[in-house]
Amino acid sequence: MLFMASCLATLLATEPEQWTRFRGPGGSGKASLKNLPVNLSKDRYSWNVALNGKGHGSAVIFGKKVFYTVTPDKPASTRCVVCVSTTDGSELWRSSFPFKEYHLHQFNSFSSSTPVVDAQRIYLWWAEKDSTEVLALDHDGKVLWKRNQGSFKSQHGSGSSLALADGVLLIQKENLGGDSFIAGLNPATGDTLWKHAMPTDTKTPYATPLIRDSKDGAEAIYASTDNGIVCLDTNTGKQKWVYDAKFEHRVVGSPVLSGEVLFASCGSGGGGKASITLHVPIDTTAPKELYRLDKQLPYVPTAIGTDGLFFLVSDGGIGSCVDAKSGEQLWRQRLVGKCFSSPILVDDKIYVFGRDGDYQVYKASKTFESLAEGEVGSGVHATPSVGDQRLFIRTDTRLICIPAGKDA
């Protein structure tokens, strides 16, 4: 038995890290991959392939497969789920789905939501003119089930992504229609397990939930303008706690944790306008507000929380490091130009990409230390992904793969 346990531990330790949802494990934006290059020049590329369409959703990775969504430029009447090989970028399959166009913000796309993938299925949530739909495909692109979730009304279109926790598929359909809710679905069948009403009157949020473990299983933490910061039990949908953030602006970036401290922000126009930081011990029923920041805040990008620190990147490309408990700003630095993509933390390095294709890699530390900066050829709106010992960068035109290596 000890020998079998040792073998299992070795297998788990060497298994490639999976990146199965927006911002990876739990929505943390963190990967443990070692030896990833900081210089992302073309000679580091293992491969790069044309996307042949538009979309801001991130790629997700399971095993040796990368999945992403794209809307062809002409006509914009179908959306595609594409699967390519992590090894060489070769296309394994492509499934197309017709849809009716709807009103979008000028910076949004019809393929902005990031899929979720597990060992059996790929899950998608798509809006169109008169309805929303959650669907599941197998790993060969065959549709397994579809579930209509009713209409979706918003000034800017849809954009939040699904999450999966403890065998429950989570959909956040907060919108300006009367049917506004968060729901838990059975991932095998699409059947609704529970619904939690989230009445929305002013601004549709676009955040994706943060997932963390508690003594009773997983909990999902949501942020929105109308409903504040809400924590739900993912198995039952029961509300564990809620905190009125008193946000007046739209929530787009997702909430993030550094230890037991949670950060969330809101904004409008070109940047973040307000934020809140809460002390949220696991299984708490009464979060405590710590402080609020109001300068150089992220609106669209989601922050990084790690080792008692928050690393923020504003929509204007200004980065800062904040002590999570006190709110003290430890440094502030221009990183890139305008920025919608969320930073990710790989080992002890943060990677951030700008809307003009510029990037910066820097140390996740209390003092600013740039490790590299450069260009990747075209703009980046999607958040990068990590899986199968590789970094995947979705630009506006191409999917780029950069492998880790000892000479990084």
C-alpha positions, -999 to 999 in steps of 0.1 A, spaced: 0 0 0 28 24 8 45 16 -25 12 23 -44 7 56 -25 43 66 -33 37 58 -70 4 78 -70 22 108 -54 49 107 -80 24 105 -108 5 135 -95 36 155 -90 48 149 -126 14 152 -143 12 184 -165 -7 212 -149 -42 217 -163 -57 251 -171 -94 243 -174 -111 277 -170 -107 315 -171 -75 323 -151 -67 287 -144 -71 268 -111 -99 283 -91 -97 315 -111 -64 324 -93 -44 333 -123 -15 312 -109 6 284 -124 35 265 -108 54 259 -141 92 263 -138 116 276 -164 92 295 -185 111 320 -207 107 357 -198 120 367 -233 90 360 -256 107 366 -289 98 346 -320 127 323 -316 111 310 -284 79 300 -302 72 263 -305 44 272 -329 19 299 -337 -13 295 -358 -38 319 -373 -71 322 -355 -91 332 -386 -116 352 -367 -123 373 -336 -127 365 -299 -114 376 -265 -120 343 -246 -89 326 -232 -77 292 -244 -82 263 -220 -60 232 -219 -66 196 -209 -39 170 -215 -25 175 -250 -54 195 -263 -61 233 -264 -96 245 -268 -108 281 -278 -137 298 -294 -137 322 -324 -162 341 -345 -152 342 -382 -150 378 -396 -174 373 -425 -202 366 -420 -205 369 -382 -233 344 -382 -215 313 -368 -192 307 -338 -167 280 -337 -151 258 -310 -116 248 -321 -94 221 -307 -56 221 -316 -27 200 -304 -5 214 -277 25 197 -294 24 214 -329 -7 235 -331 -23 213 -357 -61 216 -358 -78 184 -345 -114 195 -351 -136 225 -354 -174 227 -346 -195 256 -358 -228 269 -344 -251 295 -360 -262 325 -339 -281 358 -343 -260 389 -338 -268 412 -309 -256 446 -297 -221 447 -284 -198 473 -268 -172 484 -293 -145 465 -273 -165 433 -268 -167 403 -291 -192 375 -298 -166 350 -284 -156 367 -252 -166 340 -227 -139 314 -219 -149 277 -221 -145 252 -192 -131 218 -198 -128 186 -177 -118 150 -185 -151 143 -203 -165 175 -218 -160 211 -229 -187 236 -216 -197 269 -233 -221 297 -225 -231 319 -254 -256 347 -258 -274 357 -289 -300 382 -298 -330 366 -280 -315 339 -258 -286 324 -240 -274 288 -241 -252 265 -222 -239 235 -241 -215 206 -236 -193 189 -262 -171 158 -259 -134 160 -266 -140 152 -302 -164 181 -308 -197 162 -306 -226 180 -289 -237 161 -258 -264 185 -245 -278 220 -248 -298 241 -223 -315 274 -230 -311 298 -202 -335 325 -214 -329 360 -227 -299 382 -217 -303 420 -217 -273 442 -213 -259 474 -226 -226 458 -237 -234 422 -246 -223 391 -226 -188 382 -213 -186 364 -180 -174 328 -181 -185 295 -166 -168 278 -137 -168 242 -125 -165 232 -88 -172 200 -69 -189 185 -99 -213 215 -104 -212 237 -135 -218 274 -125 -234 299 -147 -238 336 -138 -266 351 -158 -269 385 -140 -286 408 -166 -311 436 -169 -339 412 -178 -363 400 -151 -348 365 -151 -314 373 -134 -297 345 -115 -267 323 -107 -273 286 -113 -256 253 -107 -260 227 -134 -253 190 -136 -223 188 -160 -233 154 -173 -268 163 -183 -272 201 -182 -301 198 -157 -305 226 -132 -295 216 -97 -302 250 -80 -309 286 -88 -300 317 -67 -318 349 -77 -295 379 -84 -318 408 -93 -300 434 -114 -314 468 -121 -285 491 -131 -253 474 -146 -247 439 -159 -215 425 -144 -189 406 -164 -168 390 -136 -163 352 -133 -165 336 -99 -135 329 -77 -135 293 -63 -119 282 -30 -122 251 -8 -140 252 26 -147 225 52 -180 217 35 -167 217 0 -161 244 -26 -175 280 -23 -179 305 -52 -173 342 -46 -191 366 -70 -188 404 -74 -214 427 -90 -227 462 -89 -262 455 -78 -256 425 -55 -222 433 -39 -198 405 -29 -217 372 -26 -204 338 -15 -224 307 -24 -220 270 -15 -214 254 -49 -232 222 -40 -265 237 -28 -265 273 -40 -271 284 -5 -258 319 3 -230 317 29 -226 355 32 -231 387 13 -214 421 17 -228 454 2 -198 468 -16 -218 500 -24 -203 499 -59 -218 526 -82 -199 514 -113 -197 482 -134 -178 451 -122 -158 435 -150 -126 421 -134 -131 391 -111 -125 390 -74 -92 377 -62 -77 364 -29 -44 368 -12 -46 345 18 -78 355 36 -80 390 21 -103 395 -9 -100 424 -35 -127 435 -59 -130 466 -80 -154 484 -104 -151 510 -131 -164 528 -161 -150 544 -193 -113 540 -194 -105 527 -159 -112 516 -124 -132 539 -101 -135 522 -68 -125 490 -49 -131 471 -17 -109 448 4 -125 423 28 -111 399 54 -129 366 45 -116 337 66 -127 303 53 -163 295 64 -169 330 77 -204 343 78 -194 379 85 -167 394 63 -149 425 77 -141 455 55 -104 465 57 -99 494 33 -107 509 -1 -84 520 -28 -93 547 -54 -62 553 -76 -48 534 -106 -73 506 -102 -81 478 -126 -115 479 -143 -113 451 -169 -81 432 -158 -83 409 -128 -56 413 -102 -31 388 -88 -31 379 -51 -2 360 -36 20 359 -4 2 387 14 3 410 -17 -20 422 -44 -5 430 -79 -28 453 -98 -27 464 -134 -49 493 -145 -66 495 -179 -40 522 -187 -12 498 -182 0 510 -148 11 483 -124 12 485 -86 20 462 -56 -2 466 -25 2 451 9 -30 430 12 -37 436 49 -29 473 51 -35 486 16 -1 503 16 12 508 -19 47 493 -22 55 504 -58 39 517 -89 52 514 -124 42 517 -160 42 481 -175 24 483 -209 2 506 -228 -36 501 -226 -45 468 -211 -76 445 -210 -59 412 -205 -54 400 -169 -19 393 -156 -9 358 -147 16 345 -121 39 317 -133 62 304 -106 74 338 -92 70 359 -123 41 380 -135 33 382 -172 11 410 -185 1 419 -221 -12 451 -236 -38 458 -262 -11 469 -287 8 436 -283 34 449 -259 43 428 -228 62 430 -195 75 402 -173 84 412 -137 91 397 -103 62 391 -79 80 410 -51 77 440 -29 102 459 -50 97 463 -88 121 442 -109 115 440 -146 127 408 -162 118 414 -198 96 435 -221 88 433 -258 62 428 -285 42 397 -297 32 411 -331 -5 420 -326 -28 432 -298 -37 410 -269 -72 412 -253 -75 376 -240 -58 365 -208 -29 340 -215 -31 303 -204 -6 278 -191 -8 240 -196 12 210 -207 45 228 -198 37 256 -221 24 292 -222 -4 300 -247 -9 336 -258 -40 345 -277 -34 376 -297 -60 393 -319 -49 372 -349 -29 342 -337 -24 316 -310 12 314 -298 28 285 -279 60 290 -259 74 259 -241 92 259 -208 129 249 -209 160 246 -187 176 274 -208 148 298 -201 
